[in-house]
């Protein structure tokens, strides 16, 4: 298979797998730690209006979703790619980081969560995935 084509498929697979893992954890998290009473989590507007009701525990699964989703996507990409495995894994991390930045501006979360999420959930997990994939040669 053409290396460019395979690398492109690796990135697409990483984005899909990372997104599926992210949304799965978000969905599961809502049943393990339910939203506060009175919080509308069905729409962005509802979340914006009721974000002050959320406690620290409610941010655990969003953080895990971002970190594990990025890790899964970057690892998938790095394992499938023929070349530039680390660069492509970091591309996946940067893609999900961009999504995280958009969410920080869209939803008014506590500053501690925004900083922790943006600093620790994306690029470090992409780096870890690239390191793990490079050892599997």
C-alpha positions as CSV (number, residue, x, y, z in Angstrom):
1,X,0.0,0.0,0.0
2,X,1.2,3.5,-0.8
3,X,2.8,5.0,2.4
4,X,1.0,8.4,1.9
5,X,-2.4,6.6,1.5
6,X,-1.7,4.4,4.5
7,X,-0.7,7.4,6.6
8,X,-3.8,9.3,5.6
9,X,-5.9,6.3,6.5
10,X,-4.1,6.1,9.8
11,X,-5.0,9.7,10.6
12,X,-8.6,9.2,9.7
13,X,-8.8,6.0,11.8
14,X,-7.2,7.8,14.7
15,X,-9.7,10.7,14.5
16,X,-12.6,8.3,14.3
17,X,-11.4,6.0,17.1
18,X,-10.4,8.9,19.3
19,X,-13.8,10.5,18.8
20,X,-15.7,7.3,19.5
21,X,-13.7,6.7,22.7
22,X,-14.2,10.3,23.8
23,X,-18.0,10.2,23.3
24,X,-18.3,6.8,24.9
25,X,-16.6,7.9,28.1
26,X,-18.7,11.1,28.2
27,X,-21.9,9.0,27.8
28,X,-20.8,6.4,30.4
29,X,-19.7,9.1,32.8
30,X,-23.2,10.7,32.9
31,X,-24.6,7.5,34.2
32,X,-21.9,7.0,36.8
33,X,-21.8,10.5,38.1
34,X,-25.2,12.1,37.2
35,X,-25.5,15.8,36.5
36,X,-26.6,18.0,39.4
37,X,-30.3,18.4,40.0
38,X,-31.7,21.1,37.8
39,X,-28.8,20.9,35.3
40,X,-29.8,20.7,31.6
41,X,-27.1,18.7,29.9
42,X,-29.0,18.1,26.7
43,X,-27.9,21.4,25.0
44,X,-24.9,23.7,25.0
45,X,-27.2,26.5,26.1
46,X,-28.5,24.4,29.0
47,X,-24.9,23.6,30.1
48,X,-23.9,27.2,29.9
49,X,-26.8,28.3,32.0
50,X,-26.3,25.6,34.7
51,X,-22.5,25.1,34.8
52,X,-22.3,26.8,38.2
53,X,-24.2,23.8,39.7
54,X,-21.4,21.3,38.7
55,X,-18.9,20.1,41.4
56,X,-15.3,18.9,40.9
57,X,-16.5,15.3,40.5
58,X,-18.5,16.2,37.5
59,X,-15.3,17.1,35.6
60,X,-13.6,13.7,36.1
61,X,-15.2,12.0,33.1
62,X,-14.8,14.9,30.7
63,X,-11.1,15.0,31.5
64,X,-10.8,11.2,31.2
65,X,-12.7,11.4,27.9
66,X,-10.4,14.0,26.5
67,X,-7.2,12.2,27.7
68,X,-8.2,8.6,26.8
69,X,-9.8,9.6,23.6
70,X,-6.7,11.5,22.5
71,X,-4.5,8.6,23.6
72,X,-6.6,6.1,21.7
73,X,-6.6,8.2,18.5
74,X,-2.9,8.9,18.6
75,X,-2.0,5.3,19.4
76,X,-4.2,4.1,16.6
77,X,-2.6,6.5,14.2
78,X,0.9,5.7,15.3
79,X,0.4,2.0,15.0
80,X,-1.1,2.1,11.6
81,X,1.1,4.7,10.0
82,X,4.1,3.7,7.9
83,X,6.3,6.7,8.6
84,X,6.2,9.9,10.7
85,X,4.5,8.0,13.5
86,X,5.3,10.6,16.2
87,X,4.4,13.6,14.0
88,X,1.1,12.0,13.1
89,X,0.4,11.1,16.7
90,X,1.0,14.7,17.7
91,X,-1.3,15.8,14.8
92,X,-4.0,13.8,16.5
93,X,-3.2,15.4,19.8
94,X,-3.2,18.9,18.3
95,X,-6.6,18.2,16.6
96,X,-8.2,17.2,19.8
97,X,-6.4,20.1,21.6
98,X,-8.1,22.4,19.2
99,X,-11.4,20.9,20.1
100,X,-10.6,21.3,23.7
101,X,-9.8,25.0,23.2
102,X,-13.1,25.5,21.4
103,X,-15.0,23.8,24.3
104,X,-13.2,26.1,26.8
105,X,-14.6,29.1,24.9
106,X,-18.0,27.5,24.4
107,X,-18.7,26.2,27.9
108,X,-17.7,28.3,31.0
109,X,-15.9,25.7,33.0
110,X,-13.9,26.4,36.1
111,X,-10.4,27.8,35.3
112,X,-8.7,24.9,37.2
113,X,-10.4,22.4,34.9
114,X,-9.7,24.4,31.7
115,X,-6.0,24.6,32.5
116,X,-5.7,21.0,33.6
117,X,-7.6,19.8,30.6
118,X,-5.7,21.8,28.0
119,X,-2.3,21.2,29.6
120,X,-2.5,17.5,30.5
121,X,-5.2,15.8,28.4
122,X,-4.0,16.2,24.8
123,X,-0.4,16.6,24.0
124,X,1.0,14.5,26.8
125,X,-1.2,11.6,26.0
126,X,-0.4,11.9,22.3
127,X,3.3,11.8,23.3
128,X,2.7,8.8,25.5
129,X,0.9,7.0,22.6
130,X,3.8,7.8,20.2
131,X,6.3,6.4,22.6
132,X,4.3,3.2,23.1
133,X,3.9,2.8,19.4
134,X,7.6,3.3,18.7
135,X,8.4,0.5,21.1
136,X,6.2,-1.9,19.2
137,X,8.4,-1.9,16.1
